[in-house]
Amino acid sequence: MLRDKFREFSRDTSSIGQERVDAVNGLADALIAAGHSENATVAEWKDGLNEAWADLLELMDTRSQMLAASYELHRFFHDARETLAQVQHKQKQLPEEVGRDLNTAEAMQRMHSAYEHDIQALSAQVRQVQEDAGRLAKAYAGEKAADIRRHEQAVSQAWAELRGSSQGRRRLLLDTVDKFRFLRAVRDLLLWMDGVRLQIEGQERPR
């Protein structure tokens, strides 16, 4: 990766360069201390060297910061696209069937509870995308800032739709299970009443 290569290059260059600059500074100090006839020239060259070295260190630091910022931006776009794809995939996995009787409806309800637990794991990724977008949008302007907001909005909108669909299905399954339980209770009661009626009709009539 370019960022890591430059970090290694910068570290090595800083280390080697500092040793060489220190050596030349030491030599210049020794010449000045010995009262060299060109003291003024030596001091001037020493100052020029140190100034050039400071400029080079600043340039490497600026380049390192630019690469780090670029890497962070590309990572955000990658994470946002990946999170959006996962949310959309979960949306497609949401079935429409609610069950044809109490047993299948209750089975669907259990499956949906597991599904909701599964999509809850995505909430941390969505929140991370939102937080990163908020932070990065402050560091950029113009087209890049707009692109950051577009990616974040796409993820947030898809996540809101997924949660809405999931909650709607949970309510639908709950209503379906309640309906089948009611129908079972009615059927059981009707059977009980039929049994009672048969008992009554089977008894001898009073003479």
MODELLER restraints for C-alpha pairs under 7 A, 6 or more apart:
rsr = mdl.restraints
at = mdl.atoms
rsr.add(forms.Gaussian(group=physical.xy_distance, feature=features.Distance(at['CA:3:A'], at['CA:67:A']), mean=5.68, stdev=0.5))
rsr.add(forms.Gaussian(group=physical.xy_distance, feature=features.Distance(at['CA:3:A'], at['CA:68:A']), mean=6.61, stdev=0.5))
rsr.add(forms.Gaussian(group=physical.xy_distance, feature=features.Distance(at['CA:7:A'], at['CA:64:A']), mean=6.82, stdev=0.5))
rsr.add(forms.Gaussian(group=physical.xy_distance, feature=features.Distance(at['CA:10:A'], at['CA:60:A']), mean=6.47, stdev=0.5))
rsr.add(forms.Gaussian(group=physical.xy_distance, feature=features.Distance(at['CA:25:A'], at['CA:46:A']), mean=6.42, stdev=0.5))
rsr.add(forms.Gaussian(group=physical.xy_distance, feature=features.Distance(at['CA:28:A'], at['CA:42:A']), mean=6.20, stdev=0.5))
rsr.add(forms.Gaussian(group=physical.xy_distance, feature=features.Distance(at['CA:28:A'], at['CA:46:A']), mean=6.63, stdev=0.5))
rsr.add(forms.Gaussian(group=physical.xy_distance, feature=features.Distance(at['CA:32:A'], at['CA:39:A']), mean=5.32, stdev=0.5))
rsr.add(forms.Gaussian(group=physical.xy_distance, feature=features.Distance(at['CA:80:A'], at['CA:129:A']), mean=6.00, stdev=0.5))
rsr.add(forms.Gaussian(group=physical.xy_distance, feature=features.Distance(at['CA:80:A'], at['CA:151:A']), mean=6.24, stdev=0.5))
rsr.add(forms.Gaussian(group=physical.xy_distance, feature=features.Distance(at['CA:80:A'], at['CA:152:A']), mean=6.90, stdev=0.5))
rsr.add(forms.Gaussian(group=physical.xy_distance, feature=features.Distance(at['CA:80:A'], at['CA:155:A']), mean=6.77, stdev=0.5))
rsr.add(forms.Gaussian(group=physical.xy_distance, feature=features.Distance(at['CA:83:A'], at['CA:125:A']), mean=6.59, stdev=0.5))
rsr.add(forms.Gaussian(group=physical.xy_distance, feature=features.Distance(at['CA:83:A'], at['CA:126:A']), mean=6.74, stdev=0.5))
rsr.add(forms.Gaussian(group=physical.xy_distance, feature=features.Distance(at['CA:83:A'], at['CA:155:A']), mean=6.99, stdev=0.5))
rsr.add(forms.Gaussian(group=physical.xy_distance, feature=features.Distance(at['CA:84:A'], at['CA:155:A']), mean=5.11, stdev=0.5))
rsr.add(forms.Gaussian(group=physical.xy_distance, feature=features.Distance(at['CA:87:A'], at['CA:158:A']), mean=6.58, stdev=0.5))
rsr.add(forms.Gaussian(group=physical.xy_distance, feature=features.Distance(at['CA:87:A'], at['CA:159:A']), mean=6.29, stdev=0.5))
rsr.add(forms.Gaussian(group=physical.xy_distance, feature=features.Distance(at['CA:88:A'], at['CA:158:A']), mean=6.77, stdev=0.5))
rsr.add(forms.Gaussian(group=physical.xy_distance, feature=features.Distance(at['CA:91:A'], at['CA:162:A']), mean=5.64, stdev=0.5))
rsr.add(forms.Gaussian(group=physical.xy_distance, feature=features.Distance(at['CA:98:A'], at['CA:105:A']), mean=5.75, stdev=0.5))
rsr.add(forms.Gaussian(group=physical.xy_distance, feature=features.Distance(at['CA:98:A'], at['CA:108:A']), mean=6.54, stdev=0.5))
rsr.add(forms.Gaussian(group=physical.xy_distance, feature=features.Distance(at['CA:98:A'], at['CA:173:A']), mean=6.05, stdev=0.5))
rsr.add(forms.Gaussian(group=physical.xy_distance, feature=features.Distance(at['CA:99:A'], at['CA:105:A']), mean=4.34, stdev=0.5))
rsr.add(forms.Gaussian(group=physical.xy_distance, feature=features.Distance(at['CA:99:A'], at['CA:108:A']), mean=6.83, stdev=0.5))
rsr.add(forms.Gaussian(group=physical.xy_distance, feature=features.Distance(at['CA:101:A'], at['CA:180:A']), mean=6.36, stdev=0.5))
rsr.add(forms.Gaussian(group=physical.xy_distance, feature=features.Distance(at['CA:102:A'], at['CA:177:A']), mean=5.99, stdev=0.5))
rsr.add(forms.Gaussian(group=physical.xy_distance, feature=features.Distance(at['CA:102:A'], at['CA:180:A']), mean=5.18, stdev=0.5))
rsr.add(forms.Gaussian(group=physical.xy_distance, feature=features.Distance(at['CA:102:A'], at['CA:181:A']), mean=6.63, stdev=0.5))
rsr.add(forms.Gaussian(group=physical.xy_distance, feature=features.Distance(at['CA:105:A'], at['CA:173:A']), mean=6.77, stdev=0.5))
rsr.add(forms.Gaussian(group=physical.xy_distance, feature=features.Distance(at['CA:105:A'], at['CA:176:A']), mean=6.76, stdev=0.5))
rsr.add(forms.Gaussian(group=physical.xy_distance, feature=features.Distance(at['CA:105:A'], at['CA:177:A']), mean=5.75, stdev=0.5))
rsr.add(forms.Gaussian(group=physical.xy_distance, feature=features.Distance(at['CA:106:A'], at['CA:177:A']), mean=6.34, stdev=0.5))
rsr.add(forms.Gaussian(group=physical.xy_distance, feature=features.Distance(at['CA:109:A'], at['CA:173:A']), mean=6.05, stdev=0.5))
rsr.add(forms.Gaussian(group=physical.xy_distance, feature=features.Distance(at['CA:126:A'], at['CA:155:A']), mean=6.87, stdev=0.5))
rsr.add(forms.Gaussian(group=physical.xy_distance, feature=features.Distance(at['CA:129:A'], at['CA:152:A']), mean=6.52, stdev=0.5))
rsr.add(forms.Gaussian(group=physical.xy_distance, feature=features.Distance(at['CA:130:A'], at['CA:152:A']), mean=5.95, stdev=0.5))
rsr.add(forms.Gaussian(group=physical.xy_distance, feature=features.Distance(at['CA:133:A'], at['CA:148:A']), mean=6.03, stdev=0.5))
rsr.add(forms.Gaussian(group=physical.xy_distance, feature=features.Distance(at['CA:133:A'], at['CA:149:A']), mean=6.70, stdev=0.5))
rsr.add(forms.Gaussian(group=physical.xy_distance, feature=features.Distance(at['CA:133:A'], at['CA:152:A']), mean=6.26, stdev=0.5))
rsr.add(forms.Gaussian(group=physical.xy_distance, feature=features.Distance(at['CA:137:A'], at['CA:145:A']), mean=5.07, stdev=0.5))
rsr.add(forms.Gaussian(group=physical.xy_distance, feature=features.Distance(at['CA:137:A'], at['CA:148:A']), mean=6.45, stdev=0.5))
